[in-house]
């Protein structure tokens, strides 16, 4: 089929991508490529449109076999490199990078070295992920070309749980009108993904104890961010947290040893009712007791990274640095509070570290109640409850968290400590105390 001007067909394909009709778009791309597949402008448009809508795998299938660095130039190669990295196909990425270096373009060297570092990191992360997932699988012996080998028969799956309300609210549904502010139709939909843990010396060992300090923090931080944005009229947030679904039917919280890539974001968008406008992803690293957090905000419409935030803290500076980080997120996203009288007057306790530990504990018990976390993996509750009890008197939010934690611990038969926290003098807290029967 002869196509004199492919631009019109490419525009139609883009419209199909925007309408979430990927098969329809690919059919047009295959038609155009069959006729004009060696034109750089065609390859650039296809790779760019697929990448900006989060469909990276088709870039590899459609563009990879046709791309020639000498004839087509570096721009298409960069799009293809991003696709390889998103799917952690590091060998293919390295082969393509070598071809781009061979162009001998000094003006590209800084960007190419950046890709080189990214490939090394992706290879390390990918090996860590494969290592600890393979240890969770089941195998049988089979005869291979060189003798007996192990063949995987079933591998665990990684699934996401979407938390759409503050984690301490669950159990207080009867008081929803008094606690939760109203949400209009014109809100920005935003997701905070579980943070990856980078530089783990033994990812498999960390997966075996997902509720340790760093693992809990990787889930508590997204919960904290989502909770803050829930109490803004501009946003409808979720926290997207992973769990491991094993072939034997058991489940437990997931530890991510690699940052979420474009393909993961696309899957999250497609599985979220109503779609998403923004997604926050990131990674945590701990070295010698110091913490480092890298946080990225992605604009879903174009599947591009809009902003990167970094924070570093020690145990002594954690509260100050985390408060500063939250302020930066709010400012960048133009966060505004609800006016007085719209649901609970939200203000989290003054200590982010105490509150994050509380959110982590609340999530752990919530997941245990939903059969997504074995009780034996949970950390002891009394230290968390004791620290939280020091915050409850002046904070209705902390009081509600203390009540729902106590109620869920009681339901699960767990020791929550001596009890008796001084609760805030607030009508909603009094209703919650009476509803839950704890205090």
VOPAGU-2260 file (C-alpha; in pm, 1 decimal, decimal comma):
REM VOPAGU-2260
SITE   aa  ch    i         X         Y         Z
SITE  UNK   A    0       0,0       0,0       0,0
SITE  UNK   A    1     141,0     340,3     -97,2
SITE  UNK   A    2     103,7     632,5     144,1
SITE  UNK   A    3     202,6     969,3       0,6
SITE  UNK   A    4     174,8    1158,9     330,7
SITE  UNK   A    5     177,5     943,8     644,7
SITE  UNK   A    6     112,5    1236,3     877,7
SITE  UNK   A    7    -264,1    1210,0     852,8
SITE  UNK   A    8    -256,6     838,5     935,6
SITE  UNK   A    9     -19,3     903,3    1226,3
SITE  UNK   A   10    -257,3    1169,3    1358,5
SITE  UNK   A   11    -541,0     916,2    1350,2
SITE  UNK   A   12    -322,6     666,3    1532,9
SITE  UNK   A   13    -248,8     926,1    1801,9
SITE  UNK   A   14    -621,2     986,2    1845,0
SITE  UNK   A   15    -667,7     615,2    1897,7
SITE  UNK   A   16    -394,1     614,6    2162,6
SITE  UNK   A   17    -565,4     902,1    2341,8
SITE  UNK   A   18    -890,0     701,0    2326,9
SITE  UNK   A   19    -706,0     399,7    2479,2
SITE  UNK   A   20    -739,2     197,9    2159,8
SITE  UNK   A   21    -385,3      59,3    2143,1
SITE  UNK   A   22    -466,7    -225,1    1896,2
SITE  UNK   A   23    -624,0      26,6    1657,1
SITE  UNK   A   24    -318,7     251,0    1676,9
SITE  UNK   A   25     -76,4     -36,7    1622,5
SITE  UNK   A   26    -271,1    -150,4    1314,8
SITE  UNK   A   27    -221,7     195,5    1163,1
SITE  UNK   A   28     145,5     203,5    1261,9
SITE  UNK   A   29     206,5    -131,4    1094,9
SITE  UNK   A   30      34,0      -4,4     780,3
SITE  UNK   A   31     244,4     314,9     774,7
SITE  UNK   A   32     568,9     133,9     854,3
SITE  UNK   A   33     510,7    -117,4     577,0
SITE  UNK   A   34     501,4     172,0     330,9
SITE  UNK   A   35     738,2     429,3     480,6
SITE  UNK   A   36     922,8     243,1     755,4
SITE  UNK   A   37    1264,5     391,4     680,6
SITE  UNK   A   38    1166,1     757,0     722,8
SITE  UNK   A   39    1318,2     910,0    1039,2
SITE  UNK   A   40    1019,7    1142,6    1092,1
SITE  UNK   A   41     782,4     844,7    1089,9
SITE  UNK   A   42     992,0     644,2    1336,7
SITE  UNK   A   43    1032,1     947,9    1562,9
SITE  UNK   A   44     658,7    1024,0    1567,5
SITE  UNK   A   45     560,5     664,4    1639,8
SITE  UNK   A   46     817,4     615,3    1915,7
SITE  UNK   A   47     737,6     953,1    2068,6
SITE  UNK   A   48     359,7     907,4    2068,2
SITE  UNK   A   49     381,8     556,1    2210,6
SITE  UNK   A   50     623,6     668,8    2480,3
SITE  UNK   A   51     421,7     975,7    2580,3
SITE  UNK   A   52     113,9     757,0    2631,9
SITE  UNK   A   53     302,2     497,4    2836,1
SITE  UNK   A   54     308,5     216,2    2578,9
SITE  UNK   A   55     676,8     124,6    2576,1
SITE  UNK   A   56     666,5    -241,2    2470,3
SITE  UNK   A   57     531,5    -161,0    2119,0
SITE  UNK   A   58     822,5      80,7    2068,0
SITE  UNK   A   59    1059,4    -213,2    2092,6
SITE  UNK   A   60     847,1    -433,6    1867,2
SITE  UNK   A   61     783,6    -172,3    1596,8
SITE  UNK   A   62    1090,5      52,3    1602,4
SITE  UNK   A   63    1367,3    -176,2    1730,3
SITE  UNK   A   64    1399,8    -391,7    1414,1
SITE  UNK   A   65    1398,6     -84,7    1186,5
SITE  UNK   A   66    1621,8     158,3    1371,0
SITE  UNK   A   67    1966,8     235,3    1235,0
SITE  UNK   A   68    2166,1     492,6    1429,7
SITE  UNK   A   69    2362,5     615,7    1128,6
SITE  UNK   A   70    2057,9     667,2     903,3
SITE  UNK   A   71    1793,6     771,5    1155,7
SITE  UNK   A   72    1989,8     980,2    1407,0
SITE  UNK   A   73    1997,9     981,2    1788,7
SITE  UNK   A   74    1649,7    1112,0    1882,5
SITE  UNK   A   75    1474,4     788,9    1786,9
SITE  UNK   A   76    1751,2     595,3    1958,5
SITE  UNK   A   77    1686,8     781,5    2284,4
SITE  UNK   A   78    1317,6     687,2    2268,7
SITE  UNK   A   79    1412,8     326,3    2207,7
SITE  UNK   A   80    1667,1     334,3    2492,0
SITE  UNK   A   81    1398,9     461,1    2730,5
SITE  UNK   A   82    1175,0     172,8    2626,0
SITE  UNK   A   83    1446,1     -85,4    2688,8
SITE  UNK   A   84    1515,8      64,8    3031,7
SITE  UNK   A   85    1146,2      76,4    3122,9
SITE  UNK   A   86    1126,3    -298,1    3063,4
SITE  UNK   A   87    1474,1    -353,7    3212,3
SITE  UNK   A   88    1602,3    -513,0    2892,0
SITE  UNK   A   89    1951,8    -405,6    2980,7
SITE  UNK   A   90    2145,3    -614,6    2727,4
SITE  UNK   A   91    1947,6    -465,3    2438,0
SITE  UNK   A   92    1985,6    -118,7    2592,4
SITE  UNK   A   93    2363,9    -158,6    2618,0
SITE  UNK   A   94    2390,4    -280,5    2258,0
SITE  UNK   A   95    2194,5      23,3    2136,9
SITE  UNK   A   96    2398,2     257,1    2357,2
SITE  UNK   A   97    2719,4     126,7    2199,9
SITE  UNK   A   98    2579,0     210,8    1856,9
SITE  UNK   A   99    2492,0     563,8    1970,0
SITE  UNK   A  100    2839,7     617,0    2116,3
SITE  UNK   A  101    2978,2     505,6    1778,9
SITE  UNK   A  102    2821,3     816,1    1621,0
SITE  UNK   A  103    3110,7    1011,2    1780,3
SITE  UNK   A  104    2890,7    1307,1    1873,2
SITE  UNK   A  105    3054,2    1509,2    2155,8
SITE  UNK   A  106    2728,2    1701,5    2204,5
SITE  UNK   A  107    2554,9    1375,3    2304,5
SITE  UNK   A  108    2817,2    1239,7    2542,2
SITE  UNK   A  109    2669,6    1376,0    2866,3
SITE  UNK   A  110    2330,2    1225,9    2789,6
SITE  UNK   A  111    2481,6     896,5    2674,0
SITE  UNK   A  112    2684,5     863,4    2994,1
SITE  UNK   A  113    2362,7     925,2    3185,5
SITE  UNK   A  114    2202,3     634,6    3001,1
SITE  UNK   A  115    2510,4     423,5    3073,1
SITE  UNK   A  116    2471,0     479,9    3447,2
SITE  UNK   A  117    2098,3     406,2    3424,2
SITE  UNK   A  118    2165,7      75,8    3247,5
SITE  UNK   A  119    2409,3     -32,7    3519,8
SITE  UNK   A  120    2156,7      54,3    3791,8
SITE  UNK   A  121    1870,2    -117,5    3606,5
SITE  UNK   A  122    2079,6    -431,6    3561,1
SITE  UNK   A  123    2160,8    -439,4    3932,2
SITE  UNK   A  124    1799,3    -382,8    4032,8
SITE  UNK   A  125    1668,3    -633,8    3781,0
SITE  UNK   A  126    1905,6    -900,8    3908,8
SITE  UNK   A  127    1791,5    -832,7    4265,8
SITE  UNK   A  128    1424,9    -860,3    4169,2
SITE  UNK   A  129    1477,7   -1181,9    3974,7
SITE  UNK   A  130    1682,1   -1329,8    4259,0
SITE  UNK   A  131    1429,4   -1292,5    4534,7
SITE  UNK   A  132    1125,0   -1370,0    4320,7
SITE  UNK   A  133    1290,4   -1688,6    4198,8
SITE  UNK   A  134    1343,9   -1797,1    4558,2
SITE  UNK   A  135     967,8   -1769,2    4609,0
SITE  UNK   A  136     881,2   -1992,0    4311,1
SITE  UNK   A  137     834,6   -2366,1    4284,4
SITE  UNK   A  138    1035,7   -2590,7    4052,4
SITE  UNK   A  139    1049,6   -2943,4    3919,2
SITE  UNK   A  140    1337,4   -3141,1    3772,4
SITE  UNK   A  141    1348,9   -3194,4    3396,7
SITE  UNK   A  142    1601,0   -3327,5    3148,2
SITE  UNK   A  143    1776,4   -3052,5    2958,5
SITE  UNK   A  144    2041,0   -3061,3    2683,0
SITE  UNK   A  145    2317,3   -3081,2    2942,4
SITE  UNK   A  146    2146,4   -3298,8    3200,9
SITE  UNK   A  147    1892,8   -3248,0    3475,2
SITE  UNK   A  148    1779,8   -2887,8    3530,7
SITE  UNK   A  149    1522,1   -2707,1    3746,2
SITE  UNK   A  150    1219,9   -2577,9    3556,3
SITE  UNK   A  151     986,6   -2321,7    3721,1
SITE  UNK   A  152     631,1   -2453,8    3755,8
SITE  UNK   A  153     472,9   -2159,5    3936,6
SITE  UNK   A  154     598,4   -1813,4    4023,9
SITE  UNK   A  155     454,9   -1557,6    4266,2
SITE  UNK   A  156     268,5   -1257,8    4131,4
SITE  UNK   A  157     300,4    -899,1    4245,7
SITE  UNK   A  158     -34,1    -722,2    4289,6
SITE  UNK   A  159    -130,8    -375,8    4410,7
SITE  UNK   A  160    -372,6    -276,3    4683,9
SITE  UNK   A  161    -521,7      71,9    4641,9
SITE  UNK   A  162    -588,4     257,8    4966,3
SITE  UNK   A  163    -833,5     536,4    4885,2
SITE  UNK   A  164    -905,0     669,1    5237,0
SITE  UNK   A  165    -676,6     758,6    5529,2
SITE  UNK   A  166    -566,5     423,7    5670,2
SITE  UNK   A  167    -679,8     515,5    6023,0
SITE  UNK   A  168   -1034,4     580,2    5893,3
SITE  UNK   A  169   -1112,6     215,4    5815,3
SITE  UNK   A  170   -1344,4      89,9    6087,3
SITE  UNK   A  171   -1515,8     428,2    6117,6
SITE  UNK   A  172   -1728,0     409,5    5803,0
SITE  UNK   A  173   -2042,6     486,2    6002,4
SITE  UNK   A  174   -1894,2     828,4    6082,5
SITE  UNK   A  175   -1787,1     907,1    5726,2
SITE  UNK   A  176   -1991,5    1227,2    5698,1
SITE  UNK   A  177   -1833,6    1366,7    6013,9
SITE  UNK   A  178   -1476,2    1271,9    5923,2
SITE  UNK   A  179   -1429,7    1274,9    5546,3
SITE  UNK   A  180   -1453,5    1598,0    5347,4
SITE  UNK   A  181   -1671,1    1601,6    5033,2
SITE  UNK   A  182   -1516,3    1540,5    4691,4
SITE  UNK   A  183   -1647,5    1711,4    4380,7
SITE  UNK   A  184   -1630,8    1585,6    4024,5
SITE  UNK   A  185   -1352,4    1822,3    3917,5
SITE  UNK   A  186   -1060,6    1686,6    4114,4
SITE  UNK   A  187    -713,7    1578,6    4011,0
SITE  UNK   A  188    -662,4    1207,4    4054,7
SITE  UNK   A  189    -325,9    1130,8    4207,0
SITE  UNK   A  190    -149,9     811,0    4316,2
SITE  UNK   A  191     142,1     766,6    4554,6
SITE  UNK   A  192     323,7     443,8    4478,9
SITE  UNK   A  193     511,6     231,9    4728,2
SITE  UNK   A  194     876,1     331,7    4741,2
SITE  UNK   A  195    1149,2     102,9    4615,9
SITE  UNK   A  196    1433,0       7,8    4850,8
SITE  UNK   A  197    1760,3      61,2    4668,1
SITE  UNK   A  198    2098,0     -85,7    4755,5
SITE  UNK   A  199    1970,7    -373,3    4966,2
SITE  UNK   A  200    2255,5    -612,1    5051,9
SITE  UNK   A  201    2016,2    -910,2    5055,5
SITE  UNK   A  202    1675,3    -841,4    4892,7
SITE  UNK   A  203    1550,1   -1194,2    4966,7
SITE  UNK   A  204    1618,1   -1151,4    5338,6
SITE  UNK   A  205    1442,7    -814,7    5335,1
SITE  UNK   A  206    1140,3    -968,3    5163,0
SITE  UNK   A  207    1120,7   -1223,9    5442,5
SITE  UNK   A  208    1070,3    -942,9    5694,6
SITE  UNK   A  209     874,8    -674,1    5504,9
SITE  UNK   A  210     763,9    -502,8    5824,9
SITE  UNK   A  211    1110,7    -396,6    5937,1
SITE  UNK   A  212    1181,2     -23,6    5968,9
SITE  UNK   A  213    1272,2      42,9    5605,9
SITE  UNK   A  214     998,7    -176,6    5460,2
SITE  UNK   A  215     735,3     -13,6    5679,4
SITE  UNK   A  216     861,8     331,9    5579,6
SITE  UNK   A  217     837,2     245,2    5207,2
SITE  UNK   A  218     460,9     205,6    5255,5
SITE  UNK   A  219     398,4     461,5    5529,1
SITE  UNK   A  220     536,9     756,7    5332,2
SITE  UNK   A  221     291,2     710,6    5042,0
SITE  UNK   A  222      10,1     675,6    5296,5
SITE  UNK   A  223     117,3    1001,3    5462,6
SITE  UNK   A  224     133,7    1190,0    5133,9
SITE  UNK   A  225    -201,1    1051,7    5015,9
SITE  UNK   A  226    -365,4    1137,1    5350,8
SITE  UNK   A  227    -250,1    1498,7    5321,9
SITE  UNK   A  228    -384,4    1532,6    4969,7
SITE  UNK   A  229    -711,1    1364,2    5069,4
SITE  UNK   A  230    -779,1    1663,3    5291,6
SITE  UNK   A  231    -751,0    1907,2    5001,1
SITE  UNK   A  232   -1051,6    1985,8    4778,6
SITE  UNK   A  233    -832,5    1973,2    4467,6
SITE  UNK   A  234    -733,8    1606,3    4485,4
SITE  UNK   A  235    -867,0    1252,3    4497,1
SITE  UNK   A  236    -562,8    1044,6    4601,6
SITE  UNK   A  237    -479,8     678,0    4645,6
SITE  UNK   A  238    -179,3     497,9    4788,3
SITE  UNK   A  239     -77,8     203,0    4566,1
SITE  UNK   A  240      97,9     -61,5    4774,9
SITE  UNK   A  241     232,5    -397,5    4661,9
SITE  UNK   A  242     179,1    -744,7    4794,7
SITE  UNK   A  243     312,1   -1083,7    4692,9
SITE  UNK   A  244      54,0   -1342,5    4583,7
SITE  UNK   A  245     215,4   -1686,1    4604,5
SITE  UNK   A  246     109,8   -1997,9    4412,1
SITE  UNK   A  247      12,6   -2167,8    4740,9
SITE  UNK   A  248    -244,3   -1894,5    4813,7
SITE  UNK   A  249     -48,0   -1715,8    5086,7
SITE  UNK   A  250      13,5   -1342,8    5061,7
SITE  UNK   A  251     240,5   -1087,1    5221,9
SITE  UNK   A  252     354,0    -726,5    5172,9
SITE  UNK   A  253     591,2    -675,6    4882,7
SITE  UNK   A  254     934,0    -515,5    4888,7
SITE  UNK   A  255    1036,5    -348,0    4562,4
SITE  UNK   A  256    1408,8    -359,1    4491,2
SITE  UNK   A  257    1371,5    -147,0    4177,0
SITE  UNK   A  258    1193,0     178,5    4102,9
SITE  UNK   A  259     865,8     168,5    3914,3
SITE  UNK   A  260     910,5     233,3    3543,7
SITE  UNK   A  261     679,2     362,4    3269,7
SITE  UNK   A  262     526,1      20,0    3208,6
SITE  UNK   A  263     432,9      -7,8    3577,9
SITE  UNK   A  264     273,0     335,9    3565,9
SITE  UNK   A  265      71,3     241,1    3260,0
SITE  UNK   A  266     -59,7     -69,8    3437,2
SITE  UNK   A  267    -155,0     135,6    3743,8
SITE  UNK   A  268    -341,5     389,0    3531,6
SITE  UNK   A  269    -529,1     120,1    3340,5
SITE  UNK   A  270    -633,3     -56,5    3661,7
SITE  UNK   A  271    -753,0     259,6    3840,8
SITE  UNK   A  272   -1118,3     349,6    3797,2
SITE  UNK   A  273   -1142,0     695,3    3643,4
SITE  UNK   A  274    -772,9     697,3    3551,4
SITE  UNK   A  275    -503,2     915,7    3704,1
SITE  UNK   A  276    -359,0    1260,5    3641,2
SITE  UNK   A  277     -38,2    1232,3    3844,3
SITE  UNK   A  278     167,1     950,6    3996,5
SITE  UNK   A  279     440,5     982,5    4257,1
SITE  UNK   A  280     708,2     713,0    4259,6
SITE  UNK   A  281    1047,1     695,1    4422,3
SITE  UNK   A  282    1312,2     509,8    4614,9
SITE  UNK   A  283    1454,8     491,7    4964,7
SITE  UNK   A  284    1811,1     413,5    5058,1
SITE  UNK   A  285    1960,0     364,0    5403,6
SITE  UNK   A  286    2332,4     375,3    5470,5
SITE  UNK   A  287    2495,4     376,6    5814,7
SITE  UNK   A  288    2171,0     490,7    5975,6
SITE  UNK   A  289    2117,0     782,4    5734,5
SITE  UNK   A  290    1821,3     789,8    5496,5
SITE  UNK   A  291    1790,9     923,3    5143,4
SITE  UNK   A  292    1464,4     959,4    4952,1
SITE  UNK   A  293    1420,8    1038,6    4582,9
SITE  UNK   A  294    1063,4    1118,1    4482,2
SITE  UNK   A  295     941,1    1168,2    4126,1
SITE  UNK   A  296     611,1    1312,9    4008,0
SITE  UNK   A  297     483,7    1192,5    3670,7
SITE  UNK   A  298     226,4    1368,0    3456,4
SITE  UNK   A  299      14,1    1085,4    3321,2
SITE  UNK   A  300    -119,7    1272,4    3017,8
SITE  UNK   A  301     225,1    1274,8    2859,6
SITE  UNK   A  302     388,0    1006,2    3076,4
SITE  UNK   A  303     675,6    1235,5    3155,4
SITE  UNK   A  304     856,7    1313,8    3475,6
SITE  UNK   A  305     762,0    1664,0    3588,5
SITE  UNK   A  306     970,3    1707,7    3900,2
SITE  UNK   A  307    1213,8    1528,3    4126,9
SITE  UNK   A  308    1236,7    1582,9    4502,1
SITE  UNK   A  309    1514,7    1464,7    4729,9
SITE  UNK   A  310    1538,0    1446,7    5106,7
SITE  UNK   A  311    1811,3    1325,2    5338,9
SITE  UNK   A  312    1784,0    1279,8    5711,4
SITE  UNK   A  313    1932,9    1119,1    6017,7
SITE  UNK   A  314    1728,6     999,3    6315,7
SITE  UNK   A  315    1790,5    1337,4    6478,0
SITE  UNK   A  316    1682,5    1547,2    6177,6
SITE  UNK   A  317    1400,1    1325,3    6046,8
SITE  UNK   A  318    1105,3    1531,1    6173,1
SITE  UNK   A  319    1241,1    1858,2    6036,0
SITE  UNK   A  320    1345,7    1719,9    5697,4
SITE  UNK   A  321    1022,9    1525,7    5640,8
SITE  UNK   A  322     814,5    1829,2    5733,5
SITE  UNK   A  323    1016,7    2032,6    5483,6
SITE  UNK   A  324     963,9    1769,2    5213,5
SITE  UNK   A  325     588,1    1764,4    5265,9
SITE  UNK   A  326     582,4    2143,1    5236,7
SITE  UNK   A  327     769,0    2123,5    4905,3
SITE  UNK   A  328     522,8    1867,3    4768,4
SITE  UNK   A  329     226,7    2077,6    4873,2
SITE  UNK   A  330     373,6    2392,4    4718,0
SITE  UNK   A  331     456,5    2226,0    4386,7
SITE  UNK   A  332     112,6    2064,5    4357,4
SITE  UNK   A  333     -63,6    2385,3    4471,7
SITE  UNK   A  334    -220,7    2209,0    4767,0
SITE  UNK   A  335    -493,1    2402,5    4950,9
SITE  UNK   A  336    -688,1    2300,5    5262,7
SITE  UNK   A  337   -1062,4    2263,6    5295,7
SITE  UNK   A  338   -1250,4    2553,6    5452,2
SITE  UNK   A  339   -1360,4    2512,6    5812,0
SITE  UNK   A  340   -1659,4    2283,2    5858,3
SITE  UNK   A  341   -1582,2    2044,5    5571,8
SITE  UNK   A  342   -1530,5    1714,9    5749,6
SITE  UNK   A  343   -1269,4    1668,4    6019,9
SITE  UNK   A  344   -1036,1    1960,5    6085,4
SITE  UNK   A  345    -727,0    1778,8    5962,3
SITE  UNK   A  346    -388,3    1828,6    6119,1
SITE  UNK   A  347    -148,2    1538,3    6155,3
SITE  UNK   A  348      57,2    1510,6    6476,0
SITE  UNK   A  349     363,3    1732,2    6500,2
SITE  UNK   A  350     611,6    1443,9    6475,6
SITE  UNK   A  351     622,2    1288,2    6125,7
SITE  UNK   A  352     831,0     996,3    6252,8
SITE  UNK   A  353     574,0     901,0    6516,2
SITE  UNK   A  354     294,5     943,9    6265,9
SITE  UNK   A  355     466,7     738,3    5995,8
SITE  UNK   A  356     519,4     455,5    6242,9
SITE  UNK   A  357     150,5     480,8    6332,9
SITE  UNK   A  358      44,0     467,9    5968,4
SITE  UNK   A  359     272,1     169,6    5908,3
SITE  UNK   A  360     125,2     -15,1    6203,8
SITE  UNK   A  361    -231,3      71,4    6098,2
SITE  UNK   A  362    -161,3     -60,2    5750,2
SITE  UNK   A  363      -4,0    -379,7    5884,7
SITE  UNK   A  364    -311,1    -461,9    6091,8
SITE  UNK   A  365    -540,0    -364,7    5804,1
SITE  UNK   A  366    -354,1    -600,0    5568,8
SITE  UNK   A  367    -355,0    -877,3    5829,1
SITE  UNK   A  368    -731,2    -838,1    5862,9
SITE  UNK   A  369    -761,9    -865,7    5481,3
SITE  UNK   A  370    -537,5   -1176,7    5474,9
SITE  UNK   A  371    -266,9    -987,4    5286,9
SITE  UNK   A  372      -9,6   -1010,8    5565,3
SITE  UNK   A  373      55,3   -1299,3    5807,2
SITE  UNK   A  374      17,1   -1183,3    6166,0
SITE  UNK   A  375     354,4   -1330,0    6259,0
SITE  UNK   A  376     527,5   -1077,5    6029,0
SITE  UNK   A  377     387,4    -776,7    6217,4
SITE  UNK   A  378     606,2    -578,4    6452,8
SITE  UNK   A  379     508,0    -555,4    6821,0
SITE  UNK   A  380     244,7    -287,3    6878,8
SITE  UNK   A  381     317,3    -156,6    7233,2
SITE  UNK   A  382     609,8      74,8    7133,3
SITE  UNK   A  383     400,0     230,4    6855,3
SITE  UNK   A  384      97,6     272,6    7079,9
SITE  UNK   A  385     304,8     426,0    7357,8
SITE  UNK   A  386     457,9     686,2    7124,7
SITE  UNK   A  387     119,6     762,0    6967,9
SITE  UNK   A  388     -44,8     805,5    7309,5
SITE  UNK   A  389     179,3    1108,2    7367,1
SITE  UNK   A  390      25,1    1276,3    7061,0
SITE  UNK   A  391    -344,4    1199,2    7111,3
SITE  UNK   A  392    -451,6    1462,1    7364,4
SITE  UNK   A  393    -404,0    1752,4    7124,5
SITE  UNK   A  394    -489,9    1578,1    6798,7
SITE  UNK   A  395    -830,3    1439,6    6692,7
SITE  UNK   A  396    -658,4    1261,8    6402,2
SITE  UNK   A  397    -410,8    1088,8    6633,0
SITE  UNK   A  398    -696,6     998,7    6867,4
SITE  UNK   A  399    -890,6     834,4    6584,0
SITE  UNK   A  400    -579,5     642,9    6476,6
SITE  UNK   A  401    -526,5     523,6    6834,0
SITE  UNK   A  402    -888,1     404,5    6854,6
SITE  UNK   A  403    -890,6     215,1    6523,2
SITE  UNK   A  404    -551,4      59,6    6596,6
SITE  UNK   A  405    -675,4     -56,2    6936,0
SITE  UNK   A  406    -996,6    -196,5    6791,0
SITE  UNK   A  407    -820,0    -388,1    6513,5
SITE  UNK   A  408    -555,7    -522,7    6750,5
SITE  UNK   A  409    -832,1    -647,0    6977,7
SITE  UNK   A  410   -1011,0    -813,1    6684,7
SITE  UNK   A  411    -688,4    -986,6    6576,8
SITE  UNK   A  412    -600,9   -1093,5    6930,9
SITE  UNK   A  413    -283,1    -883,4    6944,3
SITE  UNK   A  414    -126,7    -714,0    7244,7
SITE  UNK   A  415    -149,3    -336,0    7204,3
SITE  UNK   A  416      -2,3    -246,4    7542,0
SITE  UNK   A  417    -161,8    -112,2    7858,4
SITE  UNK   A  418    -396,4     130,3    7678,2
SITE  UNK   A  419    -558,2     436,6    7832,1
SITE  UNK   A  420    -439,0     714,5    7599,6
SITE  UNK   A  421    -568,7    1068,0    7674,8
SITE  UNK   A  422    -798,9    1139,0    7380,5
SITE  UNK   A  423    -872,1    1476,8    7224,0
SITE  UNK   A  424   -1186,4    1653,1    7345,0
SITE  UNK   A  425   -1369,3    1641,4    7013,1
SITE  UNK   A  426   -1726,6    1526,2    6933,8
SITE  UNK   A  427   -1606,4    1305,9    6647,1
SITE  UNK   A  428   -1354,2    1132,6    6874,8
SITE  UNK   A  429   -1626,3    1074,2    7132,2
SITE  UNK   A  430   -1852,7     921,0    6864,6
SITE  UNK   A  431   -1567,4     700,4    6740,5
SITE  UNK   A  432   -1488,0     583,8    7092,4
SITE  UNK   A  433   -1849,8     486,4    7150,3
SITE  UNK   A  434   -1878,6     321,2    6808,7
SITE  UNK   A  435   -1566,1     108,6    6849,0
SITE  UNK   A  436   -1609,7      31,6    7216,7
SITE  UNK   A  437   -1247,5     105,6    7303,7
SITE  UNK   A  438   -1081,8     390,5    7483,0
